[in-house]
Every structure is written in structure tokens, then in C-alpha cells.
Amino acid sequence: MMHIAHKRASLHFPMEDTAVLKKQLQREINCLEMQLERLRRRDAHLDLITLQTYEDMINARRDMLDGL
């Protein structure tokens, strides 16, 4: 029972922590977008799995950012 209460309490972040998380997520999004752009320029035949993986990572971080 205490474990569940601890889990719920850990879902709330102080404002400073939220700001740090938002900045980190935005940095990661920017980095992934730049990496994807470099791959696209370097390889006109970029495989669909790699492309989809990058897009999934970017979208997941955007969803997290929107949820904060």
C-alpha cells in the first residue's frame, strides 16, 4: 500500500523540475531533428525503419513535452 502511495506522489514535479524536464525534452527533440536531417541529406535512400524510428522518438518526446 505504501508503495502505491509513493508512486502516486512521484508523479507530481515541482515547477523547477518541470522546467528542467521541458528544456531537456526540447534539446532532445532538436538533436533528433538535426540528426534526422543529416541522415536525409546524406542518404537519399534512407531506410524506412530508421526514418520511422527517428520520427517515433521525436513524436514521443513532443507528446511528453505537451503533457508537462
C-alpha positions, 0 to 999 in steps of 0.5 A: 500500500505504501508503495502505491502511495509513493508512486502516486506522489512521484508523479507530481514535479515541482515547477523547477523540475518541470522546467528542467524536464521541458528544456531537456525534452526540447534539446532532445527533440532538436538533436533528433531533428538535426540528426534526422536531417543529416541522415536525409541529406546524406542518404537519399535512400534512407531506410524506412525503419530508421526514418520511422524510428527517428520520427517515433522518438521525436513524436514521443518526446513532443507528446511528453513535452505537451503533457508537462 
